[in-house]
Amino acid sequence: MMSSESPAGPGAAPVEPARVRKIWVAMSTPFQANFFAPLIKELRGEYEFVITARDHDRIQSILDAKKINYIPVGRHGGRDLSHKLEAYAETIQKLLPIVKREKPDILLTERWPEAVRTAFGLNIPSWTIFYDEREKHVNQMVFPLATKVFTPRFYTFQELYQNGVIDPDKVVWFNGFHTGYLKGAQLDEENPYEKLHIDPPVVFVRPEPEFASFFSAHQLVLEKTVGLIQKTGRASVAVLPRTASQERKYSKMGVYTLDESMVESPVAHSDVAIGAAETMLMEAFILGKPAVSAIYWELSKPVIELHKYIPHSQDPGEIARYVDDFLDADQMKAFKEKASLLVENMDNPVQLMVEEIRRLNIRKGEVALRRRSKMEIYIDIIQAAALQPLRPTHMMKAANISYNELRVIVEALEAKGLITVENTIGGKYYQATKDGLRLLQDYKTVHSRLFSS
């Protein structure tokens, strides 16, 4: 039921419910349909769900393919500002009676402004995901109203603050990318490319997000790259277009065009992924698929982080050469091994959400708070520094310890060769060593064997 607690005053944010029975999931992008699907699947027997999905970029086709029931509501306003505003107002008008009727206890969404604004107006707490600092106008509409914000640890709180996150206690940090929901995912054994009679090896291509506010003038990088790959004849090219115009364009080039409604991520069964779709490239990396970025507009921080691990070029000839190299079996294997080591130390944000939801339903007194062991604190510190160098303040926050405690522990870890400390003009930075990463992986393996269900 909708929270019965009253806000502290006009404009006060909703508080977390004492108990969660019904969850509202609001989806406005294809990523959200794929991201929230495993959460819905895991929690369906414990909670009721009401799911709303915008009519945009074939989101509803994905949900149909995954057999997830939803209420269609809302549309994308396109690039024109007045049309965006009209779509915003219209969507809220349609959401309001649905949400009042369904009475959910909590909202889960990426950052759909209409859904978050509706939830705030009805005193429903909303949990959101922050992973793109470029769309400040959207972020500043969403995150001041959110109750919880899940975000990658490579952001600083100052960057979140500039995008509307004003309370550090609302933030749930995770290691890695938002596409970490695919970590450990059990993928469908049925290869959709075989079903479509597309011969391997398959190069999967996802074109530009033409409706995104950060998207610049179109360049022919991908079209020229696809043409060069076709000329080699070494692989089949399968394109997942976003729009009807993209579909027509690539169909004329004689490549395979896919339907968004594929149940599994089309990246999962491809051999190499290329394109200008940021989330798709991150999905490929999580799955250990060789990927080449062709992004030619302003880069977000997650993309800058991703480019540390995959090749990036705006030159069609160079992109095609990267693809040609990755089609070699040894190169594919080497990429997968490197990616798996890095992904091992990333979090699955969906599992974090699941744990947070279940925690809400643990009544006070049911479970006593347990003090972490010294070993667990050490592991938390190594985990925090696993992906990139961190300052002491970030380490303290990640491990939930004081500066004096941190100082003693990092001295011990450094002496054991598990972390390194670098002194720079900007201060000290900590990072896990190869031995630290190996220890972390061994710990996770043992913990999983002993405590997984």
N, C-alpha and C positions, 0 to 999 in steps of 0.2 A: 504493500500500500504506500501511497504517497506520504512523505514524512509529515508527521503531525506537529513537529516542533516548529515554533515560529521563529522567524529571523530576529536577530537582536535589534533591528531597526530598519528603516527604509534603506534599501540598497545593500543590506547585509547579505553575505554569501550563504547559501544553504549549508547546513552541517551534515556530517555523515550520518546515515540512518542507524538506529540501534540494531536493526535487523533487516536483512535483504531477502525478499521473497520473489520480486519480479524485477528483471533487468531490461532496460530499454537500450537497444543497440541501434545507432543511427549511422547509416553509411552513405557517403557522398562521392566516393571514389572507388575504382576497382581494387586498389590496394586494401581498402577496409573490408571489402567482401572476402578477400583471401585471408586477411589478418584475423578477423573476428570469427571466422568459420571454425577453427579448432577450439576456440574458447567456448563457443556455443555448443559444440559437440561434447566437450568435457563436462560442462555444467548443466546440460539440459535435464538430466535426471534429478538435479538438486534445486533448480530454480525455474521459474516461469520466464519466458522471453517474449518481448514485443519488439519486432524489428521493422524499421522504416528504411526505405532505400530510394534515393533520388534517381530519376531517369536521366542518366548521364554515362557516356563511355561504356555502355553495355554492362553496368553493374548488375542490373536485374537478371541478365542472361547468366552471369556467373552464379548467382544465388539459385536460379532455376536448376542449373546443372548440378549444384551441390545439394539440391532438394531441401533448401532452407526457405521456410515460409516467411513472407514479408508483406508489408503494406507499402505500395508504391506512393511516394509523395515527394513533390518538389522537382525542380528542373534547374539546369545550369543557365545562367543569364548571358553566357557568351562573354565577349571582350568589351562590349559597350557598357559604360558605367550605368546609364539609365536603365538598361535592360537587366543588369545585375541587381539593381535596387528593386525593380519590379518583381523579379524572381524571389528575392529575399522576403519581401512583404507577403507575397502570395504563398510561399512555403510555410511561413509562420502561421498564417491563417488556416492552412490545411493541417498543420501539425497539432495545433492547439486542441481541437475537439478529440483527436485521437489520443493524445497524452492524458487529457482529463478523463477520458473514458477508461483507459487502461490502468491508470494509477501506478506507474512504476516507482520503485524505490530509489533507483539510481540510473544514470545515463552513461553509456560508454560510446565514445566517438573519437575520431581522429581530431578534427577541429572544424566541424560543420557549424558555422556561426548560427544558423537558424535553429538548429537543435539545442545548442548550448543556451541561446537566449530564451528559448521556450522553457527549458528546464529551470533556468534561473528564475524566470517569472512565476513558475509554479512551485518554487522552493524544493526542487529536486537536485541533489548533488550530481555533478558531472565530472567524469574522468576523461582526460584528453591525452593526446600524444603530441609532443613538440619535436619536430626534426627538420624544420625549414625556416631559417631566419629571414629569407628574402621577402616573404609576403607579410610585411609588418602590419599592413592595414587589416588583414584577416586575423593575424595573431593577436592584435590589440583589441579586436572585437571578442575574441574567444577566451583567452587565458586569464584576464582579470576576473571572469565569472566562474572559472573552473575550480573545482574542489581539490582535484589531484591532477598533476601533470607528469606524465612519464616521459623521460628524455634521455638521450645518450650522454654518457659521462664526458665526452669530449667538448661539450658546451660548458661555458662558465656561467655562474649565476648572473653575472653582469649582462651577458648576452640574453639570457632569459628575461631579465628585468626590462631590457630595451624592447622586448616583444610582449610585454604585458603580464609576465609572471612576477607578482610583487611580494609573494610570501614564500621564502625558502622552505618552510615546513610543508608546503603543498607538493614539493618535487620528489618524485621517485626516480632515482638515477639508475641507469643500466649500462653495462658494458656492450659496446658494439653498435650495430645498426638496427633500425626499426624492423628490418626484414629478418631479424633473428628469430621470428616466429617459425621459420622453416628449419631451425636447428633441431636435428633429431626427428624431423617429420617423417612419417611413414607414407611414402608416395605410392600412387597407384601403379601396380606392375604392368598394366595395360598401356602400351606405348601409343599415344594418340597419332603419332606420325605414321606408324604402321597401318593404323586404321584408315588413314587418309591416303595410303599408298604413296607416301613420300619416302624415297629411298635415302638411307644414311650414307655418309654423315650429313647431319642437318645443321645449317647455320641459321639460328633464330634471330630475327630483326624486329625491333620495336621502334617505330618512328617518334617524331617530336611531339611534345604536349602543346599543341598549337593554341589551346584555350588558356594556358597558364599566364598569369599576369607578368611573370618574369621572362616569358619567351620573347626573344628578339625576332628580327626579320629572318624569314626562312632562307636557308642555304641548301645547296644541292649536295651536301656531303654524303648523306646516306644513299641517295639515288645513284650517285657515281660509284660509291663503294660496292653496292649490290651489283651494278653492271660489271665491275671488274671481277667480282667473285664468280659471276655467271660465266664469264669468258674462260676461266681456268677449268671449269667443268669438274672440279674436285668435290663439290658438295651441292646438296639441294638447299635452296634458300626459301625459308618460310617466314612471311611477314605477318605480324599481328597489327593491323591498322587501327587507329583510334577513330577516324572519321570516314565518311563515305568518299570524300575526295581522295584521301590517302589510299583507300581500297581500290578505287578506279585507277589511280596512278600506278600502283605496284602490279595490279592485274595486267595492265597494258605492257609491263616489262616482262611478263611471262614467268613470274615467280608464284609460288603458292601463297595464297592469303588465307589466314586462319580466322576462326570465329572466337570472339572473346569468351564464349561460354564453355570453353574446355574446363573440365573439372579440376585438373591439376595445373599447376603453373607450367606454361609451355616451355619454360626454360629447363624444367626438370629432365625432359627427355631429349633435349637438343644436345649437340656436341660442342658448339661454340655459340656464344651470344654476343651480338653487337647492337649498338643503337644509341639513341638519345633519350632513353627512358631511364631516369635515375633509379627509381625503385627496382625496375627489372634488372639492372646491372648489379645492384646490391643483392637481389635474390640469387642471381647466378653465382656470385661470390660465396654466399652462405652455402649453396648447394655444391660448391667445388667445381663449377663449370667455368672453363676459360671464357673470359669476357673482355671485350674491347669497347672503350667509351668513345663516342663520337660527339660528345656534347660541345656545343659552340656558343653558349650563352653564359651569363653570370653563374658561377658555381656556388652551390650551397656548401656549408661546412661538412656535412656528411659526404658529399661528392669529393671534396678536397681530400678527405680522409680515405675514401675508396680508391682514389687515384694513386695512393701509396702502394696499392696492392695489384692493380690491373693497369694495362697500357691505355693511354689516352692520346688521341690525335684528331686533328681536323682535316688531315690530308687523306683523301680517299685511297691513294696508292699505298700509303703507309698502313692504313687500317687493313686493307686487303692483304698486305704482307704479314701483318700480325695474325690474321685469320688463317692464312696459309701455314704459318708456323704451328699454330695451335692444333691444326688438323693432324699433325704428327702424333702418333700414339704416345711416344715418350714425353713430348711436351705436355700433352693432356694430363698424363700421370703426374708429372712434376708439379703442375699447377694445382691439381687436386690435393696432393700431399701438403703443399705449402699452405693452401687455403684452410685445410682441415685443422692444421696446428693453430692457426690464428683464430678460427671460429670456435675451437674448443674452449677458449678463454672468454668468449662472449656470452651474454645472457640471452635467454628467450623471453622477450617482454610480455608475451601472452601468458607464460607461466607465472611471471611476476604479478600480472593482473589477477589471475586465478587465485593465487595465494592471498592477495590483498582482499579480494571479495570474500573468500572463505574466512579470513581473519575477522571480518566484520560480524560474522555470525557466531563467533566464540564469545559467549557471555562472560562478563567479569566474574572471576572466581572459578570458572570452569577449568581453566588451565593456568597454572602458576607461571609467572615469567621466569625463565631459566637464564642464569648467568652464562655467558659464553666462556668456553674454556680458553686458556692461553693459546692453544694451538689454533682455535677457530679465529681468534683475533689476528694471529700471524697470517693465516690464510687469507683473511679479508684484506689485509694490507697488500699482500702479493697480488691478489686478484685485482685490486684497484689500480695497481701499476703495471698490469699485464699488457695493455694495448698501447699506451703512450706515456711519456714522462708527465708526472703530476707534481704540483706544488704541495707543500705541507698542509695547507688549508683543505685542499681536495682530499688528501689522504685521511685527514682527521674526520672529515664528514663521511667518507666512504666506510671507514672502520668504526665510526662513532666512539672516538676516544679523544682524550685531551692532548694538548701539545706535548706536555711532559711525558705522557705515556708513549706517544708516537716517537719521541726522540730516543727513548731507551730501546724501543723495539726495532727501529730502523738501524740503530747501531749494531744490534745483535744480528739482524738479517744481512746487513752489509758484511759483517765479519764472516758469516757463513757463505758468502758469495751468492745470495739469493736475490738481492737487489743492489742496484748501483745508485750512487748519489752524485749529481753533477752540480757544481757551483757555477752560476751564470750571473750576468749583470742583473737579471730579473729575480735572482734568488736561487734557492735550492730546488732541484727537480729529482724525483725518484722514478726509477723504472726497474721492472723485474728483469733479471738475467735469464739466460737460457736454462741454467740450473733451476732458477725459481719457477719458470714456466713448466719445466719437466716435473718438479715437485707438485705444482698445482694440478697438473693433469693426473698424476698418480693419486693425489688426494681425492679428486673428483671420481676417479674410477673406483677406489675403495668405498667411498661414501655411497655411490650408486649401487654397488653390489650389496652393501649391508642394509641400506634403508629404502631402496626403491620397492614399490609394491609389485 
